[in-house]
């Protein structure tokens, strides 16, 4: 059987890079100028830029979401049996009150 070990601090550092890159994409997207009005060609270019901008936003949002999920999963993996029992007891108490 293969055993997987994860160091919370090291994995946190690994997950930091894609999140920072995604946030940089979002910041750059927010700085894009609005479309001007110089005729049909400009309208087409503005549409293309808006499409690319929205694709960048969606891609960056997905990266941010995935790193958040990975971080939460890593936090769960690092929990002890005592943490899990305590969490389940709190959950049960919420439902029985």
C-alpha positions in Angstrom: 0.0 0.0 0.0 1.2 3.5 -0.8 1.3 6.0 2.0 0.9 9.7 1.2 2.3 12.2 3.6 1.6 16.0 3.4 3.4 18.7 5.2 0.8 21.5 5.8 3.3 24.3 5.6 5.0 23.1 2.4 1.6 22.4 0.7 0.4 25.9 1.7 3.5 27.4 -0.1 2.8 25.3 -3.2 -0.8 26.5 -3.3 0.2 30.1 -2.8 1.7 30.4 -6.3 -1.3 29.7 -8.5 -3.5 31.8 -6.2 -1.1 34.8 -6.6 -1.0 34.3 -10.3 -4.8 34.2 -10.5 -5.1 37.3 -8.5 -2.5 39.0 -10.8 -4.7 38.1 -13.8 -7.7 39.6 -12.1 -5.9 42.8 -11.2 -4.6 43.1 -14.8 -8.1 42.5 -16.2 -9.5 45.2 -14.0 -7.0 47.7 -15.4 -8.0 47.0 -19.1 -9.5 50.2 -20.6 -13.0 50.3 -21.8 -13.7 50.1 -25.6 -13.6 53.3 -27.6 -15.8 54.2 -30.5 -14.1 54.3 -33.9 -16.4 52.4 -36.0 -17.3 48.7 -36.7 -13.7 47.5 -36.4 -13.4 48.9 -32.9 -16.7 47.4 -31.9 -15.4 44.0 -33.0 -12.1 44.5 -31.2 -13.9 45.6 -28.1 -16.1 42.5 -28.2 -13.0 40.3 -28.6 -11.2 42.0 -25.8 -14.3 41.7 -23.5 -14.5 38.0 -24.4 -10.8 37.5 -23.5 -11.3 39.5 -20.4 -14.2 37.4 -19.2 -12.3 34.2 -20.0 -9.4 35.4 -18.0 -11.7 36.3 -15.1 -13.3 32.8 -15.2 -10.0 31.1 -15.4 -8.5 33.1 -12.5 -11.7 32.5 -10.4 -11.4 28.8 -11.1 -7.8 28.8 -10.0 -8.6 30.7 -6.8 -11.5 28.3 -6.1 -9.4 25.2 -6.7 -6.6 26.4 -4.4 -9.2 27.1 -1.7 -10.6 23.6 -2.1 -7.1 22.1 -2.0 -6.3 24.1 1.1 -9.5 23.0 2.8 -8.8 19.4 1.8 -5.3 19.6 3.2 -6.6 21.1 6.4 -9.0 18.1 6.7 -6.2 15.6 6.0 -4.1 17.1 8.8 -6.9 16.8 11.3 -6.4 14.3 14.2 -9.0 11.7 15.2 -9.7 13.8 18.2 -10.5 16.8 16.0 -12.8 14.8 13.9 -14.7 13.4 16.9 -15.0 16.9 18.4 -16.3 18.2 15.1 -18.9 15.4 14.8 -20.0 16.0 18.4 -20.5 19.7 17.8 -22.5 18.9 14.6 -24.7 16.4 16.5 -25.2 19.0 19.3 -26.4 21.6 16.8 -29.0 19.1 15.5 -30.3 18.0 18.9 -30.7 21.4 20.4 
